């Protein structure tokens, strides 16, 4: 089998996800039931979340803020679709590495067996649904392990910047493969199909490399480099998800440089492959989210999120062809807004579980169906605000919410205030385009574009 690069012919096409002026998804068919939160005197940073059947596992960086003070990695586990959680301490200290990125990954084979890898060369295995974990001994491949995938409890792989590790005996022994000679980057995501067939996706440009004989030989699919690379558009593909069979979904963001306005914009991108990464469909460009950082699918439904776009998920019920908003409404805590949506994952019964954080505080919540409806839904279409562009203030003609927020084009919150008299002071904002979000008791009910020209 010779190594070959399959370049797909044709023009670069972007399908933009359209922005809907008023969000009927705000009818809130679901609310999020909070099931686990940060204990007192601790600072939690949740890194990744994984669900399989009724089992869910999350990696957490735990800092104890009082004596005896500590900084370590812990795992929290749920066996009831995210309803209740139990913490396990594998006694792994967290090692500070300056501004170095930290990657943690979990793969659950079934309700009993799972593997977890990450920072400082951590590799763990559980065979009893997360009750206890065993440390695995790995060859020296570098302290960062990016991803792990197992086709069954015995056969799987781990990818790192230094290369790839494979095992056929549940991690008792490992075969190491140095970075492939033709790789221009490093593997960031991987997948084990079984019977010696593995795939890995390279960070930033792709492509997908695939082997059917445990990396003795391999093929490469089409690179995503030719999508959007010119003087103004640049695509960065940051990870890849295997959605079943040969269906792959790459995600990341577009970096768009406007030379006239001298500004840089970021937009989320997705790209599907239906042949194992040999060819890719035209990218899907999102005009709202600055990036796609987490994706989870169940049947034809896909949820996507960005870690810098608060309280909003993207939702598709036709496997990415069309998209809507899905807002986050927390049951029993209608005012809670979390800045970072860290990860989302479907449990086996179709329950969506999410991990959220804000300045060292985190919570895990799961969706529950509700009959609640957003107030003033009939008023949404009649909402009017002026002037647009605005110079010093914005007036909202109908009060359909109790709080407003403005986001800049990077998804950063630049203004938050209670909506008391229908007027928003924007005199302190820099010139540019903003996203105006209107909340009613913690639920996003309206979102509009507004220009500020002081």
C-alpha positions as CSV (number, residue, x, y, z in Angstrom):
1,X,0.0,0.0,0.0
2,X,1.6,3.3,-1.1
3,X,1.2,6.5,0.7
4,X,-0.8,8.8,-1.5
5,X,-2.5,12.2,-1.2
6,X,-5.9,12.5,-2.7
7,X,-6.7,16.2,-3.6
8,X,-10.3,16.9,-4.3
9,X,-10.9,19.1,-7.3
10,X,-13.3,21.9,-7.4
11,X,-13.9,25.4,-6.2
12,X,-13.7,26.5,-2.6
13,X,-17.3,27.0,-1.4
14,X,-18.5,28.1,2.0
15,X,-22.0,27.5,3.3
16,X,-22.8,30.2,5.8
17,X,-25.1,29.3,8.7
18,X,-27.7,32.0,8.5
19,X,-28.6,34.2,11.6
20,X,-32.3,34.2,12.6
21,X,-33.4,37.6,13.9
22,X,-35.6,36.1,16.6
23,X,-34.9,32.7,18.1
24,X,-38.0,30.5,18.3
25,X,-35.7,27.9,19.8
26,X,-36.0,30.0,22.9
27,X,-39.4,28.2,23.5
28,X,-37.2,26.0,25.8
29,X,-38.3,22.5,25.1
30,X,-35.5,21.6,27.5
31,X,-34.0,23.0,30.7
32,X,-30.7,22.0,32.2
33,X,-30.8,20.3,35.6
34,X,-27.7,21.0,37.6
35,X,-26.2,17.8,38.9
36,X,-22.7,18.6,40.1
37,X,-21.0,21.8,41.2
38,X,-17.6,23.0,42.6
39,X,-17.2,22.3,46.3
40,X,-16.3,25.1,48.6
41,X,-12.7,26.1,49.0
42,X,-11.8,24.6,45.6
43,X,-11.0,26.0,42.1
44,X,-12.1,23.6,39.4
45,X,-11.2,23.7,35.7
46,X,-13.0,21.0,33.7
47,X,-11.1,19.9,30.7
48,X,-13.2,17.3,28.9
49,X,-16.4,15.3,29.2
50,X,-17.3,11.9,27.7
51,X,-20.5,9.8,27.7
52,X,-21.3,6.3,26.5
53,X,-24.6,4.6,27.3
54,X,-25.5,5.7,30.8
55,X,-21.9,6.3,31.8
56,X,-20.3,9.8,31.8
57,X,-16.8,10.7,32.9
58,X,-15.1,14.1,33.2
59,X,-11.4,15.2,33.8
60,X,-11.1,18.1,36.3
61,X,-8.1,20.2,37.4
62,X,-8.7,20.6,41.2
63,X,-7.0,23.3,43.2
64,X,-7.5,23.3,47.0
65,X,-7.5,27.0,48.0
66,X,-6.9,26.4,51.8
67,X,-4.3,24.5,53.7
68,X,-2.8,22.1,53.0
69,X,-3.2,23.5,49.4
70,X,-2.9,21.2,46.4
71,X,-3.2,21.1,42.6
72,X,-4.1,17.8,41.0
73,X,-6.2,16.0,38.5
74,X,-9.4,14.2,39.5
75,X,-12.0,12.2,37.6
76,X,-15.8,12.5,38.2
77,X,-18.1,9.8,37.1
78,X,-21.9,9.3,36.6
79,X,-23.6,6.0,35.9
80,X,-27.1,7.4,35.6
81,X,-27.0,9.6,32.4
82,X,-25.4,12.5,34.3
83,X,-28.0,12.8,37.1
84,X,-25.5,12.1,40.0
85,X,-21.7,12.2,40.1
86,X,-18.9,10.6,42.2
87,X,-15.3,11.8,42.3
88,X,-12.2,9.6,42.1
89,X,-8.7,10.8,42.9
90,X,-6.0,9.0,41.0
91,X,-3.3,10.9,42.9
92,X,-1.9,12.7,39.9
93,X,-0.4,16.1,40.6
94,X,-1.0,18.9,38.2
95,X,2.3,20.3,36.8
96,X,2.3,23.9,35.8
97,X,3.8,24.5,32.4
98,X,3.4,28.2,31.8
99,X,1.2,29.0,28.8
100,X,1.4,25.4,27.3
101,X,-1.9,24.1,26.2
102,X,-3.4,21.2,28.2
103,X,-5.2,18.4,26.5
104,X,-7.1,15.7,28.3
105,X,-9.1,12.9,26.5
106,X,-11.5,10.1,27.5
107,X,-12.8,7.2,25.5
108,X,-15.5,4.9,26.8
109,X,-15.8,1.6,25.2
110,X,-18.9,0.5,27.0
111,X,-20.5,1.1,30.4
112,X,-17.7,-0.6,32.3
113,X,-14.5,0.0,30.3
114,X,-12.9,3.4,29.7
115,X,-9.4,4.9,29.1
116,X,-8.3,8.5,30.0
117,X,-5.1,10.2,28.9
118,X,-3.6,13.7,29.0
119,X,-1.2,16.1,30.7
120,X,2.1,14.8,32.1
121,X,1.8,11.6,30.2
122,X,-1.2,10.4,32.2
123,X,-2.8,7.1,31.0
124,X,-5.5,5.4,33.1
125,X,-7.9,2.5,32.6
126,X,-11.0,1.5,34.4
127,X,-12.8,-1.8,34.1
128,X,-15.5,-1.1,36.7
129,X,-17.4,1.9,35.4
130,X,-15.0,4.4,37.0
131,X,-15.1,3.1,40.5
132,X,-11.3,2.6,40.4
133,X,-8.6,3.4,37.8
134,X,-5.3,1.7,37.0
135,X,-2.2,3.7,35.8
136,X,-0.7,2.4,32.5
137,X,3.0,2.5,31.7
138,X,3.8,4.0,28.3
139,X,6.9,4.3,26.2
140,X,8.5,7.8,26.3
141,X,6.5,9.7,23.8
142,X,6.4,13.2,25.4
143,X,4.4,14.6,28.2
144,X,1.3,15.6,26.2
145,X,-1.2,12.9,25.1
146,X,-3.8,14.4,22.8
147,X,-6.4,11.7,22.2
148,X,-7.3,8.1,22.9
149,X,-9.6,5.6,21.1
150,X,-10.4,2.0,21.6
151,X,-12.5,-0.3,19.4
152,X,-12.9,-2.8,22.3
153,X,-11.4,-3.1,25.8
154,X,-8.1,-4.6,24.4
155,X,-7.4,-2.8,21.0
156,X,-6.8,0.9,20.8
157,X,-4.4,3.8,20.2
158,X,-3.1,7.0,21.7
159,X,-1.8,10.0,19.7
160,X,0.8,12.6,20.8
161,X,3.1,15.2,19.2
162,X,5.9,12.6,19.1
163,X,3.9,9.8,17.4
164,X,1.3,7.1,18.0
165,X,0.9,4.2,20.4
166,X,-1.1,1.1,19.7
167,X,-2.0,-1.8,22.0
168,X,-3.7,-5.2,21.5
169,X,-3.8,-6.2,25.2
170,X,-5.5,-3.4,27.0
171,X,-2.4,-1.3,27.6
172,X,-0.2,-4.0,29.1
173,X,2.2,-3.5,26.2
174,X,2.5,-0.8,23.5
175,X,3.9,-0.5,20.0
176,X,5.1,3.0,19.2
177,X,5.1,4.6,15.8
178,X,7.1,7.8,15.4
179,X,5.5,10.7,13.4
180,X,4.9,9.6,9.9
181,X,7.6,10.9,7.4
182,X,5.1,12.8,5.3
183,X,3.3,14.5,8.3
184,X,3.6,18.3,8.2
185,X,1.9,18.6,11.6
186,X,1.0,16.3,14.5
187,X,-2.0,14.1,15.2
188,X,-4.6,15.8,17.4
189,X,-7.5,13.3,17.1
190,X,-7.5,9.5,16.5
191,X,-9.9,6.6,16.0
192,X,-9.6,2.8,16.4
193,X,-11.8,0.8,14.1
194,X,-10.5,-2.6,15.2
195,X,-8.6,-5.4,13.4
196,X,-5.5,-3.2,12.9
197,X,-7.3,-0.3,11.3
198,X,-6.6,3.1,12.8
199,X,-7.0,6.7,11.7
200,X,-5.5,10.0,12.9
201,X,-6.3,13.6,12.0
202,X,-3.5,16.2,11.9
203,X,-3.9,19.5,13.7
204,X,-4.6,22.7,11.7
205,X,-4.8,21.4,8.1
206,X,-5.4,17.6,8.3
207,X,-5.3,15.3,6.5
208,X,-6.5,12.0,7.9
209,X,-4.0,9.1,7.8
210,X,-5.4,5.6,7.8
211,X,-3.8,2.2,8.2
212,X,-5.2,-1.3,8.0
213,X,-2.1,-3.1,9.3
214,X,-1.3,-1.2,12.6
215,X,0.8,1.5,10.8
216,X,3.1,-0.8,8.9
217,X,1.7,1.0,5.8
218,X,-0.8,3.8,5.5
219,X,-2.8,6.0,3.2
220,X,-3.5,9.8,3.5
221,X,-6.8,11.4,2.5
222,X,-7.4,14.9,1.1
223,X,-5.9,17.8,3.0
224,X,-8.1,20.6,4.2
225,X,-5.3,23.1,3.5
226,X,-6.8,24.2,0.2
227,X,-10.0,25.4,1.9
228,X,-9.9,29.2,2.6
229,X,-6.2,29.8,2.5
230,X,-5.6,33.2,0.8
231,X,-4.5,36.7,1.8
232,X,-7.7,37.3,3.8
233,X,-9.1,33.9,4.8
234,X,-7.3,31.3,6.8
235,X,-8.9,28.1,8.2
236,X,-7.6,26.4,11.4
237,X,-8.9,22.8,11.9
238,X,-8.4,22.0,15.6
239,X,-9.9,18.5,16.1
240,X,-12.0,15.8,14.4
241,X,-14.9,13.6,15.5
242,X,-15.7,10.2,14.1
243,X,-19.5,10.0,14.0
244,X,-19.9,6.4,13.1
245,X,-18.6,4.3,10.2
246,X,-16.7,6.5,7.8
247,X,-18.4,9.7,8.7
248,X,-16.0,12.3,10.1
249,X,-16.6,15.9,11.2
250,X,-13.6,18.3,11.4
251,X,-14.1,21.5,13.4
252,X,-12.3,24.7,14.1
253,X,-12.4,28.4,13.1
254,X,-11.8,30.7,10.2
255,X,-9.5,33.7,10.7
256,X,-10.6,36.5,8.5
257,X,-8.5,39.6,8.1
258,X,-10.3,42.7,6.9
259,X,-7.5,44.9,5.4
260,X,-9.8,47.9,4.9
261,X,-11.1,48.0,8.5
262,X,-7.8,46.6,9.8
263,X,-9.6,44.1,12.0
264,X,-9.5,40.3,12.4
265,X,-12.6,38.3,12.8
266,X,-13.1,34.6,13.9
267,X,-15.9,32.4,12.7
268,X,-16.6,28.7,13.5
269,X,-16.2,26.1,10.7
270,X,-17.3,22.5,10.3
271,X,-16.5,20.1,7.5
272,X,-17.9,16.6,6.8
273,X,-16.3,13.6,5.2
274,X,-18.3,10.5,4.4
275,X,-15.5,8.3,3.1
276,X,-13.1,8.1,6.1
277,X,-11.3,11.4,5.3
278,X,-10.4,10.7,1.6
279,X,-12.5,13.6,0.5
280,X,-14.3,16.4,2.3
281,X,-17.5,18.3,1.6
282,X,-17.4,22.1,1.3
283,X,-16.9,23.7,4.7
284,X,-19.9,25.0,6.7
285,X,-19.1,28.5,8.0
286,X,-20.9,29.8,11.1
287,X,-21.5,33.6,11.2
288,X,-22.3,33.6,14.9
289,X,-19.9,31.3,16.8
290,X,-16.2,32.4,16.7
291,X,-15.2,28.7,16.8
292,X,-16.5,25.2,17.2
293,X,-14.8,23.7,20.2
294,X,-17.2,20.9,21.1
295,X,-19.5,18.7,19.0
296,X,-21.8,15.8,20.0
297,X,-24.3,13.9,17.9
298,X,-27.2,11.5,18.5
299,X,-28.9,10.2,15.5
300,X,-29.5,13.1,13.1
301,X,-29.1,15.7,15.8
302,X,-25.8,17.5,16.3
303,X,-25.0,20.1,19.0
304,X,-22.1,22.4,18.7
305,X,-20.6,25.0,21.1
306,X,-17.9,27.6,21.4
307,X,-16.0,28.0,24.7
308,X,-16.1,31.8,24.3
309,X,-19.8,32.3,23.4
310,X,-21.8,32.2,26.5
311,X,-25.1,30.4,27.2
312,X,-25.8,29.5,23.6
313,X,-25.5,26.2,21.7
314,X,-25.9,25.6,18.0
315,X,-28.3,22.8,17.1
316,X,-28.9,20.8,13.9
317,X,-31.5,18.1,13.4
318,X,-30.5,17.2,9.9
319,X,-26.8,16.4,10.5
320,X,-25.4,19.8,9.8
321,X,-27.4,21.0,6.8
322,X,-29.4,23.7,8.7
323,X,-28.8,25.1,12.2
324,X,-30.7,26.9,14.9
325,X,-30.0,28.3,18.4
326,X,-30.6,26.4,21.6
327,X,-30.4,28.5,24.7
328,X,-29.3,27.3,28.2
329,X,-31.9,27.6,30.9
330,X,-30.9,26.2,34.2
331,X,-33.7,24.7,36.3
332,X,-34.0,26.3,39.7
333,X,-31.4,29.0,38.9
334,X,-32.8,31.2,36.2
335,X,-30.1,34.0,36.6
336,X,-27.1,31.7,36.1
337,X,-24.9,32.5,33.1
338,X,-21.6,30.7,32.5
339,X,-19.0,32.2,30.3
340,X,-17.4,28.9,29.1
341,X,-19.2,25.9,27.6
342,X,-16.3,23.5,28.1
343,X,-17.8,20.3,26.6
344,X,-21.1,18.6,25.6
345,X,-21.8,14.9,25.2
346,X,-24.8,12.7,24.5
347,X,-25.5,9.9,27.0
348,X,-27.0,6.6,25.6
349,X,-30.7,7.6,26.0
350,X,-30.3,10.8,24.1
351,X,-29.8,13.0,27.2
352,X,-27.4,15.8,26.5
353,X,-24.9,16.4,29.2
354,X,-22.9,19.7,29.4
355,X,-20.0,21.0,31.4
356,X,-19.8,24.8,32.1
357,X,-17.5,27.1,34.0
358,X,-16.9,30.7,35.1
359,X,-13.7,31.8,36.8
360,X,-12.9,28.6,38.7
361,X,-16.5,27.6,39.3
362,X,-18.0,24.8,37.2
363,X,-21.1,22.8,37.0
364,X,-22.3,19.7,35.1
365,X,-25.9,19.6,34.0
366,X,-28.1,17.5,31.9
367,X,-31.1,18.3,29.7
368,X,-34.6,17.5,30.9
369,X,-37.7,18.0,28.9
370,X,-40.0,20.7,30.2
371,X,-43.4,22.3,29.4
372,X,-42.0,25.7,30.3
373,X,-42.4,28.4,27.7
374,X,-40.6,31.7,27.5
375,X,-42.6,34.7,28.5
376,X,-43.6,37.3,25.9
377,X,-42.9,34.9,23.0
378,X,-45.7,36.6,21.0
379,X,-43.8,39.9,21.4
380,X,-40.6,38.8,19.9
381,X,-41.5,39.5,16.3
382,X,-42.6,43.0,17.3
383,X,-39.4,43.9,19.1
384,X,-37.8,47.1,17.8
385,X,-34.7,48.9,18.8
386,X,-33.1,52.2,17.6
387,X,-31.0,53.8,16.5
388,X,-28.9,51.3,14.5
389,X,-26.1,52.3,14.0
390,X,-26.0,53.8,17.6
391,X,-23.8,56.5,18.9
392,X,-24.4,56.9,22.6
393,X,-27.4,54.7,23.5
394,X,-29.8,52.1,22.2
395,X,-33.5,52.2,23.0
396,X,-35.6,49.0,23.0
397,X,-39.2,49.7,22.2
398,X,-40.8,46.7,24.0
399,X,-39.4,45.2,27.2
400,X,-39.4,41.5,26.5
401,X,-36.5,40.7,28.8
402,X,-34.9,41.7,32.1
403,X,-31.2,41.8,31.2
404,X,-29.0,42.6,28.1
405,X,-25.5,41.8,27.0
406,X,-23.3,43.0,24.2
407,X,-20.7,40.7,22.6
408,X,-17.9,41.9,20.3
409,X,-17.0,40.0,17.1
410,X,-14.6,37.7,19.1
411,X,-17.5,36.6,21.3
412,X,-16.3,38.6,24.3
413,X,-18.8,40.2,26.7
414,X,-18.2,44.0,26.6
415,X,-21.4,45.2,28.4
416,X,-23.9,43.6,30.7
417,X,-26.7,45.4,32.5
418,X,-30.3,45.1,33.8
419,X,-32.9,46.2,31.3
420,X,-35.0,48.6,33.5
421,X,-36.0,51.6,31.4
422,X,-35.4,50.2,27.9
423,X,-32.2,52.2,27.3
424,X,-28.7,50.8,26.9
425,X,-25.7,53.1,27.3
426,X,-23.1,52.3,24.6
427,X,-21.1,55.5,24.8
428,X,-18.0,53.7,26.2
429,X,-17.8,51.1,23.5
430,X,-15.4,51.2,20.6
431,X,-16.6,51.6,17.0
432,X,-17.6,48.3,15.5
433,X,-20.3,45.5,15.1
434,X,-21.8,43.9,18.2
435,X,-24.2,41.1,19.1
436,X,-27.1,42.3,21.3
437,X,-28.4,39.5,23.5
438,X,-31.7,39.9,25.5
439,X,-32.4,37.5,28.4
440,X,-35.6,36.8,30.2
441,X,-35.0,35.2,33.6
442,X,-31.7,33.7,32.4
443,X,-32.9,32.5,29.0
444,X,-31.8,34.1,25.8
445,X,-35.0,35.2,24.0
446,X,-33.6,37.6,21.4
447,X,-30.4,38.3,19.5
448,X,-29.7,41.1,17.1
449,X,-26.8,42.7,15.3
450,X,-26.0,46.3,16.1
451,X,-23.4,48.8,15.0
452,X,-21.8,51.3,17.3
453,X,-20.3,54.5,15.7
454,X,-19.3,56.9,18.4
